[in-house]
Amino acid sequence: MSTAQQAAMIYHSVAITAQRLRDPAAEAAALCNLGWARYQAGEYADAGELKERALALFEEAGDLWGQANTLHVMAYARRMTKGHAEALGLGERALALYKQLGDRLGEANVLGGF
């Protein structure tokens, strides 16, 4: 079993536990990480769906930092799979949130990716 597959199993378990505890921010973080593990395993469609679910949960929880980070990861993944126009839109959304939060490192990381 690859490292990405092992990580995916762990993040899946964490997401289920967070859902049972009714903790949308923790569930969102686990889903975003699970999405990244699936992306690393080459499962791009599943990874995108998991990140979309994570973003919706972060929005529901009002977690701006979680939203910004998820959008940033989504932008990176889209860019790497040749979805440049969509990646730019996601990156711009992440950048706006990082600016709102005063997170200069987050801003720099988004800008450095483009």
C-alpha positions in Angstrom: 0.0 0.0 0.0 1.4 3.4 -1.0 1.9 6.3 1.5 -0.9 8.2 -0.3 -3.3 5.2 0.2 -2.3 4.9 3.8 -2.9 8.6 4.4 -6.3 8.4 2.6 -7.4 5.6 4.9 -6.5 7.7 8.0 -8.1 10.9 6.7 -11.3 9.0 5.7 -11.5 7.7 9.3 -11.0 11.2 10.7 -13.7 12.6 8.5 -16.2 9.9 9.6 -15.3 10.6 13.3 -15.7 14.4 12.8 -19.0 13.9 11.1 -20.2 11.7 14.0 -19.1 14.5 16.4 -20.9 17.1 14.3 -17.8 19.1 13.8 -18.0 20.5 10.3 -14.6 22.3 10.4 -12.8 19.2 11.5 -14.7 17.1 8.9 -13.8 19.7 6.2 -10.1 19.6 7.2 -10.1 15.8 7.0 -11.9 15.9 3.6 -9.5 18.4 2.2 -6.5 16.3 3.3 -8.2 13.2 2.0 -8.7 15.0 -1.3 -5.0 15.8 -1.4 -4.1 12.2 -0.7 -6.4 11.1 -3.5 -4.8 13.7 -5.8 -1.3 12.3 -5.0 -2.6 8.8 -5.9 -3.8 10.1 -9.3 -7.5 10.0 -8.4 -8.2 13.5 -9.7 -12.0 13.3 -10.0 -12.5 12.0 -6.5 -10.0 14.5 -5.2 -11.8 17.4 -6.7 -15.2 16.2 -5.3 -13.7 15.8 -1.8 -12.2 19.3 -1.9 -15.6 20.7 -3.1 -17.3 19.0 -0.1 -14.6 20.4 2.2 -15.0 23.9 0.9 -18.8 23.7 1.4 -18.3 22.6 5.0 -15.8 25.4 5.7 -18.3 27.9 4.3 -21.0 26.4 6.5 -18.8 26.7 9.5 -17.8 30.3 8.6 -14.1 29.2 8.6 -12.4 31.8 6.3 -8.9 30.4 6.8 -10.1 26.9 5.9 -11.9 28.2 2.8 -8.8 30.1 1.7 -6.5 27.0 2.2 -8.9 24.7 0.4 -9.3 27.1 -2.5 -5.5 27.4 -2.7 -5.1 23.6 -2.8 -7.9 23.3 -5.4 -6.2 26.0 -7.5 -2.9 24.1 -7.4 -4.6 20.8 -8.4 -6.4 22.4 -11.3 -3.3 24.0 -12.5 -1.4 20.7 -12.4 -4.2 19.0 -14.4 -4.2 21.8 -17.1 -7.3 23.6 -15.8 -5.4 26.9 -15.9 -8.5 29.2 -16.3 -10.3 27.5 -13.4 -7.1 27.5 -11.4 -6.8 31.2 -11.8 -10.3 31.8 -10.6 -9.8 29.6 -7.5 -6.5 31.2 -6.8 -8.1 34.7 -6.9 -10.7 33.6 -4.5 -8.1 32.2 -2.1 -6.0 35.4 -2.5 -9.0 37.6 -1.6 -9.7 35.6 1.6 -6.0 35.6 2.6 -6.0 39.4 2.2 -9.2 39.7 4.3 -7.5 37.6 7.0 -4.3 39.6 6.8 -2.4 36.4 6.1 0.6 37.6 4.1 2.2 34.2 3.9 -1.0 32.8 2.4 -1.0 35.6 -0.1 2.6 35.0 -1.0 2.0 31.2 -1.4 -0.9 31.8 -3.8 1.0 34.4 -5.8 4.1 32.2 -5.9 2.0 29.4 -7.5 1.1 31.5 -10.5 
